[in-house]
Amino acid sequence: MSFLSNALGSWWLWGAFAAILPTAILLLYFLKLKRQPLEVPSTYLWTRTIEDLHVNSIWQRLRQSLLLFLQLLLILLVMFALLRPGWSGRALIGDRFIFLIDASASMAARDVKPNRLADAVKKAGEMIDAMQSGDVGMVISFTNAARVEQTFTSSRTKLKAALADIEQTDHTSDLSEALRAASGLANPGRTGNAEEGDVAVAEALPATLYLFTDGGFDNIPNFSLGNLEPSYTPIGVLDAETSNNVAVVAFNTSRNPERVEQTQAFGRLENYSAADVEVDVELLLNDSVIDAQRTKVPSQGQAGVQFELTDFEQGGLRLVVQHDDDLAVDNSGYAAVNSTRRARILLITPRNDALTLALGTDEAQKLAAVTQLGPEVLPSADVGAAALTEAQKNYQKAADSARYDLIIYDQCAPLEMPQSNTLFIGRAPPLESWQAGKMQSPPLVIDVDRSHPLMQMVSFENVTIIEGFSVKPPRGSAVLIDADIGPLFAIAPREGFEDAVMGFEIFSVDEKGEVLVNTDWLKRLSFPLFVKNVMEYLGGGRSAQRSTSVQPGEPITIRTDAPVDKLYITSPSGAVFPPISRERENTFLFGATDVTGLYEVREKPGRGEEVMQRFAVNLFSPRESDLRLRKTIELGAQEVSGEAGWAPARKEMWKWLLLAGLGVLLFEWYVYNRRVYL
């Protein structure tokens, strides 16, 4: 209990007050009026005064009295209230709050009970309960997208109901969209004119941003907080150096090059715990176990598993790790293996013998039909539509109508991006989101992401590159080759398509028209393997070794050989989505990939209908699977440390003491009146 300093400084006044006032009340109960004795014929009518006639002195014996007790209690409560007792407590910062709740896959971790999302909702609910009258708040949940669960309101009931409606997802986490939604309310935009100059379009409304997350997302260095005051509440075990989790981070299939009738399934496991673990790994085909093996995964390391499948053409494969850890969603990996469909690939190059040869092999012809053209088919900026050649018109029509699954631009680039996947070799795409650095010589490869389908079994050891430039991809990209000058090869999504950009040429043509070799990579076995990966992944050339997979929440482009108008998608739980309509040529865009598992594509609704193809949705995110908490996060130029989110505050008791005193006074009045009138 703490007291005000001025009260402690006047202790003698309080001591005198405490001694005099209770003593005066006690004396009132000792004093008695002295009366004159009178003779009366009977005492029947004077029974109520007989007590006062037993003694005739000024003092009487103090008897038990409830009124005395209540009066002394009232005085003590008033004196205590005047001392303003209190205790150290906590309070919210400000009077306008934005609660951001992470609902990504890692928030299903069970290192806190029952799980992280439930703990985040509980802590946010405690803060909502602490809101004062007149305070307003809003609730936003986020994964790789943001959702406003409740707009600004002063109703704590509505805010807590919005918290209860937040659902756990299998999505990855990206804070940027949620921050933009919050910033739009606290930092209004500006406009300007010649008369008024630069003015705000609305009044700024500063707010406290409470962020409940485990920090499983990239930093956002280019964001301006403005009028937002951030507070980061870590959800999970903050001081843990490791996490109890073993995850499937990659799973795919390919044809055995030595035995064409055999399909190989490859899986990669990562162990994020502090100890080595041995796990049982099962392979299921259409929900039936067909193989299993036991493997050891080292602490903070990885291990691979491989299965052989004979006479296997199509179906749904599932890789399951039998391990009791804190996160269940990454214990499974899915691979959708579909029947053969030849991809349609357009190669535009002045000359690249190695690439032409790799695309023209017998094995490549089974995967794709390749058309090769020269850079002259690309329209130039100084030529109008009427002056285009027939070849340029044909290219433009094909690029706009998604005639090709993949267009490879070697040593050239178009004016506009086509409606297809692309691979740029030695050039950057005509998009502001992609940037190319200066040409440098020679770039040294540091790391290769072999987990990505484009780089499987592709090695860059002892590969020499004479000249190259760093690639600066947009947000949401993946760096596949990293060099000392920066990213050398990256891939990023674009409205249902994917663009891969390689920051070095294989061949180049000088001003004299002579062909120059820029790398010795084409002499390595990994080069034709890379071309094969490009045909399968970007081209969509599917065979028994081709599996289509996306992360939760990412859209997928479905291509059909037959010209159908609608497709019906069945979710892993068996639910059938509303039909999706054809967009360009025979392409369909499907975005409801919220749950991990295998999805089936049919021309007609009903599980009894023939499955045209399948695709898989997998988490495959080390960010989500590594359950260790981040102690700090970077928002713009500000580094925010993990804390409880409360501000220290003094909690006063005097109001409650005065209310208690008022209650005692009312009770004393009731007792007194009852004694008088009964």
HUDADA-V105106 format. One record per backbone hydrogen bond with DSSP energy under -0.5 kcal/mol. NH is the residue of the N-H (numbers start at 1). CO is the residue of the C=O. If there is no record, write none. Layout:
BEGIN
nh=NH co=CO
nh=NH co=CO
END
This chain:
BEGIN
nh=2 co=86
nh=4 co=83
nh=8 co=4
nh=9 co=5
nh=10 co=6
nh=11 co=8
nh=13 co=10
nh=14 co=10
nh=15 co=11
nh=16 co=12
nh=17 co=13
nh=18 co=14
nh=19 co=15
nh=20 co=16
nh=21 co=17
nh=23 co=19
nh=24 co=20
nh=25 co=21
nh=26 co=22
nh=27 co=23
nh=28 co=24
nh=29 co=25
nh=29 co=26
nh=30 co=26
nh=30 co=27
nh=31 co=27
nh=32 co=58
nh=35 co=33
nh=46 co=43
nh=47 co=44
nh=49 co=46
nh=50 co=47
nh=53 co=49
nh=53 co=50
nh=54 co=51
nh=60 co=30
nh=63 co=61
nh=69 co=65
nh=70 co=66
nh=71 co=67
nh=72 co=68
nh=73 co=69
nh=74 co=70
nh=75 co=71
nh=76 co=72
nh=77 co=73
nh=78 co=74
nh=79 co=75
nh=80 co=76
nh=81 co=77
nh=82 co=78
nh=83 co=79
nh=84 co=81
nh=85 co=80
nh=86 co=2
nh=87 co=651
nh=89 co=649
nh=91 co=647
nh=94 co=92
nh=97 co=136
nh=98 co=208
nh=99 co=138
nh=100 co=98
nh=100 co=210
nh=101 co=99
nh=101 co=140
nh=102 co=100
nh=102 co=212
nh=103 co=142
nh=105 co=171
nh=107 co=104
nh=108 co=105
nh=109 co=106
nh=110 co=326
nh=116 co=109
nh=117 co=107
nh=119 co=115
nh=120 co=116
nh=121 co=117
nh=122 co=118
nh=123 co=119
nh=124 co=120
nh=125 co=121
nh=126 co=122
nh=127 co=123
nh=128 co=124
nh=129 co=125
nh=130 co=126
nh=131 co=128
nh=135 co=132
nh=136 co=95
nh=137 co=153
nh=138 co=97
nh=139 co=150
nh=140 co=99
nh=141 co=147
nh=142 co=101
nh=143 co=145
nh=147 co=141
nh=149 co=139
nh=149 co=147
nh=150 co=139
nh=153 co=137
nh=156 co=154
nh=159 co=155
nh=160 co=156
nh=161 co=157
nh=162 co=158
nh=163 co=159
nh=164 co=160
nh=165 co=161
nh=166 co=163
nh=169 co=103
nh=170 co=594
nh=172 co=552
nh=174 co=143
nh=179 co=175
nh=180 co=176
nh=181 co=177
nh=182 co=178
nh=183 co=179
nh=184 co=180
nh=185 co=181
nh=185 co=182
nh=186 co=182
nh=187 co=183
nh=191 co=199
nh=193 co=197
nh=197 co=193
nh=199 co=191
nh=199 co=197
nh=201 co=189
nh=202 co=189
nh=207 co=227
nh=208 co=96
nh=209 co=207
nh=209 co=229
nh=210 co=98
nh=210 co=208
nh=211 co=209
nh=211 co=231
nh=212 co=100
nh=212 co=210
nh=213 co=211
nh=213 co=233
nh=217 co=215
nh=220 co=634
nh=221 co=219
nh=223 co=220
nh=225 co=223
nh=228 co=225
nh=229 co=207
nh=230 co=228
nh=231 co=209
nh=232 co=641
nh=233 co=211
nh=233 co=231
nh=234 co=232
nh=235 co=213
nh=236 co=234
nh=238 co=236
nh=240 co=237
nh=243 co=272
nh=245 co=243
nh=247 co=270
nh=248 co=330
nh=249 co=247
nh=249 co=268
nh=250 co=268
nh=252 co=266
nh=254 co=264
nh=256 co=262
nh=257 co=255
nh=262 co=259
nh=263 co=309
nh=264 co=254
nh=265 co=307
nh=266 co=252
nh=267 co=305
nh=268 co=250
nh=269 co=303
nh=270 co=247
nh=271 co=301
nh=272 co=245
nh=272 co=270
nh=277 co=297
nh=279 co=295
nh=280 co=322
nh=281 co=293
nh=282 co=320
nh=283 co=291
nh=284 co=282
nh=284 co=318
nh=285 co=288
nh=286 co=284
nh=286 co=316
nh=288 co=285
nh=290 co=283
nh=291 co=283
nh=293 co=281
nh=295 co=279
nh=297 co=277
nh=298 co=296
nh=300 co=271
nh=300 co=273
nh=301 co=298
nh=303 co=269
nh=305 co=267
nh=307 co=265
nh=309 co=263
nh=311 co=261
nh=313 co=311
nh=315 co=337
nh=317 co=315
nh=317 co=335
nh=318 co=284
nh=319 co=333
nh=320 co=282
nh=320 co=318
nh=321 co=331
nh=322 co=280
nh=322 co=320
nh=323 co=321
nh=325 co=323
nh=326 co=244
nh=331 co=328
nh=332 co=329
nh=333 co=319
nh=335 co=317
nh=337 co=315
nh=337 co=335
nh=338 co=336
nh=338 co=546
nh=341 co=542
nh=343 co=367
nh=345 co=343
nh=345 co=369
nh=346 co=406
nh=347 co=371
nh=348 co=346
nh=348 co=408
nh=349 co=347
nh=349 co=373
nh=350 co=410
nh=356 co=352
nh=357 co=353
nh=358 co=354
nh=359 co=355
nh=360 co=356
nh=360 co=357
nh=361 co=358
nh=365 co=361
nh=366 co=362
nh=367 co=363
nh=367 co=364
nh=368 co=364
nh=369 co=343
nh=370 co=368
nh=371 co=345
nh=373 co=347
nh=377 co=374
nh=378 co=375
nh=379 co=377
nh=383 co=380
nh=387 co=384
nh=388 co=385
nh=393 co=389
nh=394 co=390
nh=395 co=391
nh=396 co=392
nh=397 co=393
nh=398 co=394
nh=399 co=395
nh=400 co=396
nh=401 co=397
nh=403 co=398
nh=405 co=344
nh=406 co=344
nh=407 co=421
nh=408 co=346
nh=409 co=407
nh=409 co=423
nh=410 co=348
nh=410 co=408
nh=411 co=409
nh=411 co=425
nh=419 co=399
nh=420 co=418
nh=421 co=405
nh=422 co=498
nh=423 co=407
nh=424 co=500
nh=425 co=409
nh=425 co=423
nh=426 co=424
nh=426 co=502
nh=431 co=429
nh=434 co=431
nh=435 co=472
nh=437 co=470
nh=440 co=468
nh=445 co=443
nh=446 co=482
nh=447 co=482
nh=449 co=480
nh=450 co=448
nh=452 co=449
nh=455 co=452
nh=456 co=453
nh=458 co=455
nh=459 co=457
nh=463 co=460
nh=466 co=518
nh=468 co=440
nh=469 co=503
nh=470 co=438
nh=471 co=487
nh=472 co=435
nh=473 co=471
nh=477 co=474
nh=478 co=491
nh=480 co=478
nh=480 co=489
nh=481 co=489
nh=482 co=447
nh=483 co=486
nh=484 co=444
nh=486 co=483
nh=488 co=481
nh=489 co=481
nh=490 co=501
nh=491 co=478
nh=492 co=499
nh=494 co=497
nh=497 co=494
nh=499 co=492
nh=500 co=422
nh=501 co=490
nh=502 co=424
nh=503 co=488
nh=503 co=501
nh=508 co=516
nh=510 co=514
nh=513 co=510
nh=516 co=508
nh=518 co=506
nh=518 co=516
nh=519 co=506
nh=520 co=464
nh=523 co=520
nh=524 co=521
nh=527 co=524
nh=528 co=524
nh=529 co=525
nh=530 co=526
nh=531 co=527
nh=532 co=528
nh=533 co=529
nh=534 co=530
nh=535 co=531
nh=536 co=532
nh=537 co=533
nh=538 co=534
nh=539 co=534
nh=541 co=535
nh=542 co=341
nh=542 co=540
nh=546 co=543
nh=547 co=545
nh=548 co=336
nh=549 co=547
nh=550 co=616
nh=553 co=593
nh=554 co=551
nh=556 co=590
nh=558 co=556
nh=558 co=588
nh=559 co=557
nh=560 co=586
nh=564 co=562
nh=567 co=580
nh=568 co=602
nh=570 co=600
nh=571 co=575
nh=574 co=571
nh=577 co=569
nh=577 co=575
nh=580 co=567
nh=582 co=565
nh=583 co=587
nh=587 co=584
nh=588 co=558
nh=590 co=556
nh=590 co=588
nh=593 co=591
nh=594 co=592
nh=597 co=617
nh=599 co=615
nh=600 co=570
nh=601 co=613
nh=602 co=568
nh=609 co=606
nh=612 co=601
nh=612 co=610
nh=613 co=601
nh=615 co=599
nh=616 co=548
nh=617 co=597
nh=618 co=550
nh=624 co=621
nh=625 co=621
nh=626 co=622
nh=627 co=625
nh=629 co=237
nh=630 co=214
nh=631 co=629
nh=633 co=640
nh=635 co=633
nh=635 co=638
nh=636 co=220
nh=636 co=634
nh=638 co=635
nh=640 co=633
nh=640 co=638
nh=641 co=639
nh=642 co=631
nh=643 co=232
nh=647 co=91
nh=649 co=89
nh=651 co=87
nh=652 co=650
nh=653 co=85
nh=654 co=85
nh=657 co=653
nh=658 co=654
nh=659 co=655
nh=660 co=656
nh=661 co=657
nh=662 co=658
nh=663 co=659
nh=664 co=660
nh=665 co=661
nh=666 co=662
nh=667 co=663
nh=668 co=664
nh=669 co=665
nh=670 co=666
nh=671 co=667
nh=672 co=668
nh=673 co=669
nh=674 co=670
nh=675 co=671
nh=676 co=672
nh=677 co=673
nh=678 co=674
END
